[in-house]
Amino acid sequence: MIETSPQLSESPVHDNEHEDHKGSEASFGLRAACCILVLATLVLAYTVYQENSTVADTRTQLAQATDEGARTRADLDKANIKVADMQVQLTRAAGKSANLQAQLATAQSQNSDLQAQIGKARSQDSEMKAQLDSAKERLSEARAQVGLANDNSALLRKGLDAAKAQVADLQSQIARAQATAGSTSTQAPAPLAAMPVAATFEKALWTGEFTLHVRNTSPGPLNVAITVEGSRGQAPISATIKGGSTCDVKDLAQGTNVVLTSNGFSPVNLTVH
């Protein structure tokens, strides 16, 4: 069996309510849209404000960065100038260093030469010291030989002096005998007696000059005049020699003639040798 649902018929009152409801919904939607638009405008305005603030801050930072960049460029320019000056100074220092190195090399070369010269000088010094030692040894030997020769010469002089003294005594005795004989005869006067002196020569080792030693062999004093031939403007040397004493005449050259005179005695002629 088929049931049919009841048919509902719309009344005019219900339509009016429906239309009022639609109008209220449209008005609410419009208001909501206006509110949303206002909010969006406010949000957009705030966002623009924030962006403007950000842009202003960015511009300020950019200006500061530009100033800092300018300062940095100025500092960089100054630094470049300083670097250029330092490079110039470095170049000059390098030149000076090269000159100093050249001078050092020259000094080292000169030092090597000086050391070589010092080595040669030391070697020569050693050789000279060896020669000096040898010369000292030879000089010592020569002095020893001279000492022996002087000792022998002294002995010979003593013997010669004794012989001359004996000869002088004999000559004195002969002179006295002749004087005695002359006093009793008519013959010519007797010759003068021999001078009682003993003369010896001594040669200097270094200068080669001679010294004359005149010794009085008589017991009493004897006045003697000693004349050196060849001495210009030099007066005879007068000396009183005591008995047994000696008178010296120095700085005589070899071959010089010396004359001894005394009152009452015959002259004595000597040749330096």
C-alpha atoms as one frame of an Amber mdcrd trajectory, in Angstrom:
protein
   0.000   0.000   0.000   1.484   3.287  -0.894   1.519   6.134   1.620   1.693
   9.624   0.437   3.400  12.345   2.476   1.378  15.357   3.250   2.077  18.323
   1.002   3.148  21.477   2.737   2.152  24.725   1.243   4.226  27.882   1.840
   2.511  30.750   3.398   3.248  34.431   2.684   4.308  35.034   6.316   7.040
  32.449   6.126   8.454  34.040   2.983   8.689  37.416   4.584  10.585  36.013
   7.543  12.915  34.258   5.189  13.603  37.408   3.319  14.235  39.336   6.548
  16.636  36.647   7.640  18.537  36.882   4.372  18.743  40.665   4.687  20.087
  40.436   8.194  22.700  37.920   7.096  23.791  40.179   4.243  24.094  43.149
   6.569  26.132  41.125   9.056  28.422  39.905   6.296  28.890  43.444   5.114
  29.730  44.591   8.577  32.103  41.696   9.052  33.745  42.505   5.752  34.105
  46.150   6.773  35.610  45.103  10.106  38.016  42.768   8.352  38.912  45.526
   5.891  39.521  47.968   8.732  41.658  45.404  10.543  43.539  44.637   7.363
  44.041  48.368   6.819  45.308  48.769  10.380  47.608  45.745  10.016  48.834
  47.061   6.666  49.367  50.549   8.133  51.275  49.068  11.055  53.289  46.929
   8.685  54.078  49.968   6.521  55.042  51.889   9.657  57.286  49.072  10.729
  58.806  48.876   7.237  59.328  52.657   7.193  60.985  52.461  10.601  63.120
  49.604   9.382  63.968  51.531   6.201  64.861  54.636   8.292  67.033  52.537
  10.571  68.579  50.891   7.534  69.238  54.325   5.985  70.775  55.523   9.248
  72.923  52.403   9.440  73.780  52.851   5.759  74.801  56.472   6.410  76.871
  55.357   9.376  78.351  52.553   7.291  79.120  55.099   4.536  80.825  57.377
   7.062  82.711  54.446   8.505  83.616  53.355   4.962  84.898  56.867   4.217
  86.902  56.849   7.416  88.123  53.382   6.613  89.159  54.571   3.132  90.939
  57.541   4.688  92.657  55.226   7.147  93.458  52.882   4.271  94.931  55.752
   2.273  97.017  56.766   5.290  98.040  53.150   5.756  98.980  52.932   2.066
 101.064  56.107   2.443 102.740  54.653   5.522 103.295  51.373   3.675 104.847
  53.309   0.776 107.094  55.195   3.228 108.007  51.938   4.920 108.785  50.397
   1.536 111.052  53.355   0.746 112.709  52.982   4.151 112.964  49.242   3.581
 114.610  49.875   0.207 117.049  52.294   1.836 117.690  49.815   4.653 118.278
  47.080   2.076 120.799  49.349   0.323 122.500  50.147   3.604 122.491  46.442
   4.477 124.113  45.661   1.135 126.741  48.348   1.754 127.328  47.009   5.278
 127.644  43.481   3.916 130.166  44.710   1.350 132.079  46.549   4.088 131.900
  43.422   6.249 133.280  41.316   3.411 136.077  43.865   2.901 136.795  43.900
   6.642 136.868  40.104   6.713 139.268  40.078   3.769 141.461  42.662   5.478
 141.261  40.640   8.697 142.427  37.560   6.800 145.310  39.552   5.321 146.208
  40.913   8.741 146.090  37.440  10.255 148.368  36.201   7.474 150.737  39.102
   8.123 150.591  38.380  11.861 151.422  34.737  11.136 154.387  35.810   9.010
 155.476  38.284  11.685 155.254  35.576  14.335 157.278  33.231  12.160 159.869
  35.951  11.593 159.802  36.717  15.302 160.473  33.062  16.085 163.341  33.021
  13.596 164.725  36.263  15.022 164.437  34.849  18.552 166.303  31.734  17.439
 168.970  33.919  15.817 169.122  36.069  18.949 169.545  33.007  21.139 172.294
  31.776  18.829 173.912  35.226  18.910 173.685  35.248  22.707 175.345  31.864
  22.844 178.098  33.029  20.499 178.441  36.248  22.504 178.762  34.236  25.699
 181.427  32.106  24.070 183.178  35.239  22.766 183.009  36.823  26.219 184.455
  33.679  27.745 187.243  33.751  25.164 187.792  37.471  25.774 187.915  36.795
  29.506 190.548  34.142  28.926 192.425  36.463  26.609 192.203  39.275  29.171
 193.482  36.946  31.868 196.370  35.898  29.655 196.973  39.514  28.704 196.983
  40.496  32.373 199.520  37.809  33.111 201.620  38.909  30.158 201.323  42.541
  31.271 202.469  41.639  34.739 205.470  39.812  33.296 206.129  42.684  30.899
 205.812  45.251  33.661 208.241  43.269  35.777 210.662  43.019  32.853 210.331
  46.717  32.106 210.882  47.525  35.754 214.045  45.471  35.691 215.139  47.181
  32.486 214.349  50.563  34.030 216.403  49.688  37.083 219.277  48.570  34.918
 219.015  51.728  32.822 218.963  53.788  35.997 222.055  51.999  37.290 223.800
  52.488  33.935 222.826  56.159  33.928 224.207  56.603  37.412 227.400  54.793
  36.467 227.762  56.936  33.376 227.110  60.045  35.417 229.759  59.010  37.899
 232.199  58.251  35.111 231.425  61.553  33.389 232.147  63.531  36.503 235.694
  62.163  36.628 236.460  62.491  32.903 236.493  65.219  30.292 234.057  63.441
  27.978 230.704  64.867  26.776 227.747  64.831  29.192 226.145  61.460  29.681
 222.814  60.827  27.961 219.555  61.180  29.917 218.348  58.223  31.899 215.456
  56.131  30.674 212.095  57.137  32.029 210.978  54.656  34.715 207.577  53.882
  33.156 205.838  50.815  31.738 203.330  51.484  28.947 200.636  49.056  27.753
 197.666  49.356  25.390 194.168  47.903  25.903 191.687  47.607  22.999 187.971
  48.146  23.616 185.774  45.230  22.574 182.946  47.204  20.901 184.426  50.516
  19.743 187.843  49.240  18.685 189.585  52.198  20.343 192.639  51.840  22.606
 193.490  52.959  26.137 197.101  53.699  27.121 198.138  52.632  30.625 201.309
  54.414  31.877 202.605  52.919  35.142 205.317  54.527  37.278 207.829  51.776
  38.063 209.831  53.914  40.456 208.949  54.213  44.152 208.675  58.008  44.047
 206.238  60.283  42.169 206.919  61.098  38.519 205.809  64.193  36.584 204.960
  63.175  33.011 203.755  65.156  29.968 201.804  63.007  27.504 201.496  64.360
  23.934 199.166  62.667  21.455 200.328  63.438  17.908 197.617  64.339  15.429
 195.200  65.797  18.049 194.380  69.273  16.784 194.534  72.044  19.333 194.893
  69.629  22.251 197.574  70.527  24.789 199.840  67.823  26.250 198.400  65.976
  29.207 200.326  66.692  32.417 200.079  64.118  35.163 201.867  63.285  38.399
 202.024  59.509  38.759 202.672  58.141  42.204 205.095  55.294  42.670 203.549
  52.064  41.432 200.405  53.904  40.202 199.033  54.120  36.664 197.789  56.987
  34.455 195.278  56.177  31.660 194.825  57.924  28.280 191.595  56.808  26.553
 190.036  56.948  23.047 193.239  56.425  21.035 193.086  55.236  17.439 195.325
  52.503  16.143 198.582  53.818  14.677 198.560  57.045  16.710 201.992  58.191
  18.057 202.195  59.120  21.746 205.281  60.885  23.284 206.020  60.746  27.010
 208.401  63.422  28.408 209.720  64.096  31.904 212.483  66.294  33.279 215.758
  64.412  33.659 214.629  61.462  31.515 214.801  60.692  27.820 211.462  60.865
  25.929 209.481  57.706  25.264 207.893  57.327  21.836 204.918  54.950  21.605
 202.729  53.771  18.711 199.199  52.617  19.472 198.763  49.002  18.424
